[in-house]
Amino acid sequence: MTTQQADIKSLLATSATLFNHLTTVPSGEARDAYIERINELLDQRGELLSQLSKEDLEGHQLLPHLIELDQGIQQRLDKVMDTVKQDILNLKKSRKSEAQYANPYDSVRTLDGMYYDGKK
């Protein structure tokens, strides 16, 4: 087995690991470790891809499987991003409502106690 074939098999294994890792999105404290693991796997995958040339991958028997895995990874990464974005929006919304609950008259801008008489 040549180094190119070993690199392609490593790429396939890393891609499959990443694809399987992206099946469920944990919430809370576990999400930080989950995202770190995603970054590690993406870095490994990027290093393997940079070692391989386009000619190495063209016509290889595992190329269709790699393309299918890549598309699945992209879809699952989009879902993870959407989940994280939604959580950030919910957090901002809850912070705003907490602040409004703590001081409900903060947004009201009135000048109490002032009277301006326009007559002379």
N, C-alpha and C positions, 0 to 999 in steps of 0.2 A: 504494500500500500504506500503510495507516495504521500508527500507532505500535503499536497493539494487535496487529495482525497480525504486525508485525516482532518484537514481544516474544514472541508465541506461537511464532513460528518459531525465535527464539533459545532459548526454553525447550525446544523439541523438539530442537534441535541439541545443547544442553548435556546434556539427558537422554540422548540417544543416545551422546554422548561418554562420559558416566559409565557407562552400561550396558556399552559396549565395554571401558572401562577395568577393569571389575570381572570380566572373564572369567577371568583367572588371578591367583593370589595368589603373589607372589614370596616367597622366604625370605631370611633374613639381612639384610644391610645395605640391600638394595634395598627392603625392606618399609617403611622409614621414609619414603622418597621416595614410595612408592606410596600410603601413608596420607595424606601431605600433599596429594598430587594429588586424592585422594578428597575431602578436606576443602575444597579450593579449588573443585572442581566442585559440591559440595553447597552451598557459600556462594553461588556464582554462580546456581545454580538457585533457592535461597531468595530471593535479591534479585529475580530475574525473577518469581517467584510473588508476592512482596509488591507488585510494581508492577501486577500484573493483578488485576482483581476477579473475583468469582465469575461475574458476568454476562458478562464478556468471554469466559470459557471455555465457558459453557453454550451448547450448540447449535453450537459450532464444529466444522468438519469434521475437525480434527486431534485432537479430544478423545479419541476411542476409542484412538487410537495413543498419546497421552500417558498414558492410564490403563494401557494394556498395558505401556508402558515403565516406568512407576512401579512396577507390581507386580513386574516383572523385576528392577528395581533393588533393591527391598526384599528379594527372595529372595537376590540375590547379596550384598547387604550382610550379611544374616544368615549366609551361608556364610563371609564374611570374618571376621565377629565370632567365629564358632565356631572358625575356624582360629587366630585370635589367642589366644582363651581357652585352647584346647588347648595351644598353645605355652607360654603362661604357666604352666599346670599342670605341663607336662613340665619346665620350668625349675625350678619350685619343688621338684618331686620329685627332680630330679638334684642340686640344691643340698643337699637333706636327705640323700640317699644319700652324697654326697661328704663331708659333715660327719660322718656316722656311720662312714664308712670311715676318716676321719682319726683319730677318737677313738671307738672302738667301745664303750668302757665309760662314756661320758659319761651315757647314759640309765640306767645301773644305779645305784641309790641304796642303797648298803649302808653300814652303820656298822662298818667293819672295826676290829678291835682292842679293841672294847669288850665287856665282859662284865658282866652285871648278875646278881647273886646275890640271889635272892628270899628265901633262908633267913636266919634270924638266929641 
